Each structure stands twice: as structure tokens, then as C-alpha cells.
Amino acid sequence: MPLRTNGGIIGPTNTPSVISAVGRWTTPEVYKARKSNTWPHPEIEATGGTIVTSGGYRYHTFTTSSALDVTGGAGGADFLVVAGGGGGGAWVGGGGGGGGVLSASSFPIVPGPYGVTIGGGGTGATDTGSGVSPIGTSGTNSVFSTFTATGGGRGDSYNTSPWPVSGGSGGGGGTDTNAGGPGTQAPSGIATGYGNPGGSSTGTPSYAGGGGGGAGAAGGNASTPLNAAGNGGNGFSSSISGSPAVYGGGGGGSKNPTSGTAGSAGTGGAGAGSKFGSPNPAQPGTANTGGGGGGQGRVGPTAGFAGGNGGSGIVIVRYPY
């Protein structure tokens, strides 16, 4: 039988040689494949998260903290890490910032555990009816191995400090004319980072909060001429789960007077803002998207209305299988 070659070079892309025995590689074939670093690794075997095998990949999706435990094989994996979104502000509050996002491909994995932490969404601020709103909270970080995505910044509230509020994506500014928070998500090793600033608010006469920043775009500024709150920034689009999805959207800002419009939610699981006099409360971010919560408009002397809570984060890992 003639020796099977690939452009004159023997390699693992060819059918194993039949010179010595059918279905077996000869020693020279193995030597050349390993020397050229084309000798195939055995398939990766791992546990952890929700596991699905489809379309030539095995997917591990984590919505709670645990670990990817590689029990055999080695190779390159793709991953997405999304932090929790920030809570929305109150009393003409800004939208919560979307959770920061890290995305990478061909991350080398070998047997052993890789820790996974899922960040929680921040809590929306509560309107006390006294003119000072207790501060809400930012989202918390998500982690895969040594890669950390930063939680989204809380939306700012009226007459509170400190502001502006930074985060993976920054929270929107709250009245009175406060700037939005900066987005601080940075790249990490081979992973690209995604995060953007929140939008600014306006004071009299429109009284409107800024939109929270999204992983894909900055939050919108509130506009006095348009009498409108800022829209949340759009999130980061990814098909790592096997189908298109968007993560880390910014929450919409809120509006005080009954005229004008509240801010819409950015794509990626965020919540819309509310306005004074509307029966619709500020909306929360969706769980496991890292979306920011919407800002709450002033509702008068009645206490208890709050900005939307941020959505929790998610980690997805996939590899050829």
C-alpha cells in the first residue's frame, strides 16, 4: 500500500497508516505529528454547571457558584464571564449599570478544578419620601479561574453621595445634574473586557435620571430639551451558548414630572425606568444576564417605592467535543 500523506507531510489529519496494521499509526507518523505539535489531545472530560453537548461543542453553563472540574484530556476552551448588574436609584434615580463582561477563546485547560463565582445583582434604592433616598448597591463580581468580571455600578439617587458610581459598567446619574459613573471593566490576560459609562441626569425643570451603562454601549444622558430620561446602554452580544444572546445591559433612568418619558432598558436583561404618576414601577434586571435595574421616579410623600434590583451574572464555558 502507498504511504498516505498530506502534501508530503504525514499527520493526524490523515487516515492512520496501514503499513504495519490497519487503524494504527506507525512510530515515524507519531514522531512527526508530535514534533509539529499536531498530535491530537484526547477529548476534554469535565463536570460542573449545566452540561449540554451540541453542534460539536460541550457547554457548561453556571448560574450558581461552583467549579469546572476537568477530569481528563486537555485543549482550548472559550468562556464568557458576566458580573451582576447594579441596582437602580430612587427619587429620580439613574439606571443601574450592567455587569462587566469578559470574553475569551482558546483558553488552555488541563485536568484540575477551575473555580466559578456567580455575582449577585445589586439592590435598588428605596424612596423614603423625605427627600433623601438610601443608597442602593452595586452588583458583585463574577469569576472564572483567575478572570474577574466587575459588578455593575448602582444607579445614583437624588441628594445622595458619593457619586458618580463606577462599576463594570457605570450607574446612571440621579437628579440633580449628576454625572454618570465610569465603566471600569478592564481586559484580563487573554480575555477582552466590556463595560461603558452611565449617562448623566438633569435638574430643573425636567428632572430626569441618566441611563446605566451597558457592556456594549454607554448609558444615555437625560435631556432637558426632550424632557426625557436617559436610556440604558445596550449589552454585549455573544453566541457562546450556542445561540445569540445579549448580556450586561444598562437600566433606564427615571423621570419626575408626569410629562416626558422614562428611560428604556438597554438590550441584555436590563430593567426600564419609571416616572412620577405612572402605575408601572421601575423594572428589575433579569436573572443570569447581568442587566442593571431601572431607576425609580419620585412618587411624593409616600415611601416604599424603589429602584429595580440588578440581575445576577453567569459563566459559560465551551470546548470542542
N, C-alpha and C positions, 0 to 999 in steps of 0.2 A: 504494500500500500504506500502511496506517496505521503510524505510528511506534510501535515496541514499547517499552513502559515497564514499570517495576516500582514500582507505587504512585505513578506520576507522575515517578519518577526513573530516568533511563537509567543502566544499569550493566552490568558484565561478567557478572552472573548471567543476563542475557537472551541470547537468540539474537542474533548480530551483525545489525546493521541491513541491510535490503535496499533502502534509499533510493537509495544510489549504486551498489552492486554486491552481489550475493549473497555472503555469507560475509565481508564486510569491515565494520569499524567506520568510522563517519563521524568526521570531525575533532571535532565537538561531543561525540560519545559518548566518545571517548578523553579529551578535555579534562576532562569531568565525572567520569569514573572516576578519573583521576589526582588531580584536585583533592580528591576524597573519600577518597583513599588506598585505593580498592578495585580499582585496576588490577592484574590478576594478575601475579605474578612468574613467570618461566619456571621449569620444574621444576629442582630441585636435581640436579646430577650430581656424584658423588663416588666416590672409591676408598678402600680401606683396610679391613682386617679381613675377616671372612667376611660376604658380602653375600647377603641374601635379600629378594626382593620378594613381598609377600603382603598381602591384605586392605587394600589402599590405602596401604600403607607400604613403604618400603625400610629394611631393618635392616642396620646394620654392627655386628658382634659382634667384640670384640677380646679375645683370650686371651694375646697376646704384645704387647710394646711396639712401636708403630709410629706411624702418624698417619692421621687422617681428612683426605684431600686433596680439598677442594671445587674442582672444575674449572669449574663453571658454575652459573648460577642463584643464587637466594637465597631465604630463608624461615626458618621456625621449626622447630627440632628439639627432640625430647625426648631426655634422656640419663639414664643410671644409671652411677654410678662406685662400685665396691666394692673396698676395700683387702684386703690379705692378712690372714688370721686369725693369732692368736698361738699359739705352741706351748704344750702342756700342761706342768704342773710334774711333779716326780718326788718319791718318798718321801712319800706322802700329799700330792700336789700338787693345786693348783687347776686347773680347766679354762682353756684359753686363750680370750681374748676374741675375739669376731667382729670382722672388719674393719669399719671405719666405712663408712657408705653416704651418698652424695649423690644426690638425685633432683631433676630439673627438667623443666619443659615450656616450649615456645615460646622456646627459646634462639635468638636470631637468628644465622644463619650466612651468610657471604658467601664468594666464592671465596678460596682460600688454605688453608694447612695448619693443622691443629689437632692438636697433639701428644698422644699417648696413651702412658701408662706403666702397666704392669700390676704391681701389688705382689705380692711373693712371700710365702708363708706362713712363719711363724716355726718354729724348730726346737724340738722338745720337750726338756726337761731329762733328763739321764741319771742313773740311780741308781748311785752308786759303791759302795754297801754300807758306807760309812764313817760315815754319819750326816749327811753334808753333800753335797747334790746340786749339781752345776754348774748355773748359771743357764741356762735356755733363752732363746730370743729372741722378741721381738715380731714381728708381721707388718710388712711395709713398705707404704708409701703407694702408692695408685693415683692417676693424674692424667689428666684430660681438659681440654685447653686450659689455663685458669687455675684449674680446680677440683680441689682435692686432698682425697681421702678418706684418713683416717688409719688406719694399721695397727692391728690388734687387740693388746691387751696380753698379754704372756706370762703363763701361769699360775704362781703362786708355788710354791716348793718348801720343804720343811722346812729350818729352820736356815740360810736364805739371806737376803741383803739386797741391794739395797733392796727394800722392799715398802711399801705396795701398788703394783701395777703398772698404770699408766694406759695407755689406748690408745683407738682409735676406739670400741671397747667394751672395758671393763677386764677384766683377767685375774682369775680366782678366787683367793681366799686359800688358802695352804697351811698345814698344821699348823705351828706351834702357835698357834691362835686369832688368825690374821692377817686383817685386813680385806681385802676385795676392792678392786681398783683402780677408779678413777673412769673413766667414759666421757667422752672429750674431743671427740668429733666435733661440730663446730660448723657452722651454715649457712654458705654461701659465695655471696655475690651472690644470684642468683635461685634457687639450689639449696637445698633443705631438707636438713639433716643428721640422721642417725640413728645413735645409739650410746648404750649404757647401762652402768652399773657392774657389776662382778663381785660374786659373793656371798662372804661371809666363811666361814672354816673354824672347826673346833672342836679342842680339845685332848683331854686325858684325860677320860673313858675311851673316847670314841667315835672320836677321831682321824679326821677326815674333812675333805676339801678342799671349797672353795666352787666353784660353777659359774661359768664365764666369762660375761660379759655378752654379750647379743645386740643386733643393731641394732634389734630390735623390743621387747625386754623385758630387764629386769635379770637377772643370774645369781642362782640360788637359793642361800640360805645353808645351810650344813651344819647338821644338827640333832642335838644330844645326846639329847633325849628319843626321837627316832625312830631314832637310831643310823644316820643316813643322810647321805651326801654331798650337796652341792648340785647341782641340775640346771642345765644350761646354759640361758641365756636364748634365747628364740625370735628368729629373724631378721626381716628386713623383707620383706614380700610385695610383688611387683610383676609386672605383665603386660606390661612394656615390650618383652619379647622376642616377643610375640605369643601367649604362653600363660602361665598363672600359674606363678610360681616364687618361692622364698624364698632370701634371701642374708644372710650375716653372722651365722649362729647361733653361740652360745657353747658351748664344750666342757664336758662333765660333769666334776665333781670326783671325786676318788679316795677310797678307803676302806682303812683299815689292817686292823683285826681281821677275821677271816673272817666274823663275824656282821655283820648290817646290809647296806646296799646302796650301790653306787657310783652316781654321778650319771649321768643320761641326757643325751644330746645335745640341744641346742636345735634346732628346725627351722631349716634353712638351711645344710646342708652341714657341720655340726659333728661332732666325734667324741665317743663316750661315754667316761666314766672307767672305771678298773679298780679291783679291790680285792685285798688280800692273799690269796693262796691260790687265786685264780682263774686258769684257764688262758688267759683272754682278756686280751690286752694292751690298753693304752689305745689308742683309735682315733684315726686322723688326720682332719683336716678334708678335705673333698672339693675337688679342684682346681676353680678358677674359680667358687667360691661365697663365698670369704672366711670359711669356717667355722673356728672355733677347734678346736685339738686337745684330746683328753681328758687328764685328769690320771692319773698312774701311782701306784698304791698301793705301799707298802713290800713288798719281797719277801725281806727278810732279808739275810744277808751276801753273797748273790750279786749281783755288779754287772752292768750292761749293760742293765737294763730302763729304758725311757724313756717320757716323756710323748709323746702324739701330736703330730705336726707339724701346723701350721695349713695351711688350704687357700689357694691363690693367689686373686687377685682377678680382676675382669672389668670391662670397659667396654662398654656397649651404647648406640648412638645410632640414632634412627629419625626419619624425616620423611615427610610425605605424598608419595605418588608414584603 
